[in-house]
């Protein structure tokens, strides 16, 4: 199946799931569902813009879709007196929020590396360099997310993203996710993908890994 077609299908399926989850949150009276909708739309626009200029691997696209669905589910699905984000998986060590951060920012770190890879030339295939780029990008972008969450608590009344403990857990989860994704990708790197206008370049491949 052509990459553009399966990417369109992935966006459609992700959109349908996100819409259903937002409907659950709205029906349950959660006032912050428009914020989640806005975040997903901005994220989608950013990913589409990036993919058109720096084609991403299929693995990364699916990972970003899972990140989006997991994010909306975390804030919209009711669990007990709260939402899924606050639910413990292994109490008192791991919450759903921690798993979401590890998976999501691990994929975000890999996305950053895939964007930078063509600019690095042959060095973009060096496993050690790849490992560091993915790890540092995951941690840096994850930390930026914590800054955004803090700003939201100041600007949007009723926003509850947790306190110091939540921030610390998130940063550790970002580190764990970055480590796992960096190690996996450095050992199993996707083939290079030809950017638009360079399909004739035999040193590149035209289909995502």
C-alpha positions, -999 to +999 in steps of 0.1 A: +000+000+000+014+035-009+027+053+021+004+084+016-027+062+015-019+043+047-009+075+064-043+089+055-059+058+069-039+061+101-050+098+105-086+088+099-086+060+124-068+081+150-092+109+145-122+086+149-108+072+182-099+107+195-134+120+186-150+091+205-128+097+236-135+135+236-172+126+234-169+105+265-152+133+283-177+159+272-206+136+281-191+131+316-190+169+321-152+173+319-146+210+311-111+206+296-120+186+265-115+216+242-080+219+255-073+182+245-089+188+211-067+218+206-035+199+216-043+171+192-051+194+163-019+214+168+001+181+171-015+167+139-007+199+120+029+198+132+034+161+123+019+165+088+041+196+082+072+177+094+064+145+074+060+164+042+094+179+045+112+151+064+094+118+057+090+098+089+092+061+092+059+041+095+070+030+130+073+066+141+040+076+126+022+048+144+040+057+176+029+093+174-007+082+167-006+060+198+008+089+218-021+111+207-048+085+215-032+077+249-030+114+258-067+120+251-077+087+268-057+097+299-076+130+303-111+119+291-117+083+303-132+083+339-116+060+364-130+060+399-133+096+411-107+108+386-095+100+351-072+075+336-041+097+339-043+094+377-049+056+377-022+035+393-008+005+374+016-005+401+008+014+432+026+035+445+053+033+418+038+036+383+007+054+371-008+055+336+006+090+332+041+076+336+037+050+310+022+076+286+052+099+291+077+070+285+060+058+253+052+093+240+084+111+245+104+081+235+087+084+201+091+121+201+128+117+206+130+093+177+110+118+156+136+145+163+164+121+152+146+112+120+143+149+112+179+156+119+193+124+103+195+137+067+214+168+078+240+147+096+251+128+064+269+095+071+271+104+108+233+100+109+239+063+107+263+061+137+246+041+164+262+060+193+253+094+179+217+082+172+214+070+208+224+103+222+202+124+199+171+103+207+178+103+244+185+140+247+156+150+225+132+129+245+144+144+278+145+180+264+111+179+247+096+161+277+109+189+300+095+215+277+061+197+281+064+201+319+069+239+314+037+240+293+018+221+320+030+246+346+019+276+324-015+259+320-019+258+358-014+295+359-036+305+330-065+280+330-085+277+363-091+242+375-062+227+355-049+198+376-017+182+362-003+174+396+025+190+417+061+184+423+057+146+426+039+145+392+066+166+375+094+144+389+077+112+379+071+126+344+108+135+340+119+101+351+094+085+327+107+106+299+142+095+306+132+058+307+113+061+275+142+079+258+166+052+269+145+024+256+137+041+223+174+052+218+187+017+225+161+000+202+166+025+173+204+024+175+202-014+171+174-015+146+175+018+126+150+024+099+162+027+063+167+063+051+136+078+034+140+100+003+127+135+010+103+150-016+120+158-049+147+132-044+130+100-052+155+093-079+184+091-054+194+055-053+211+060-019+177+066-004+146+044-002+111+056-010+091+036+015+092+040+053+107+013+074 
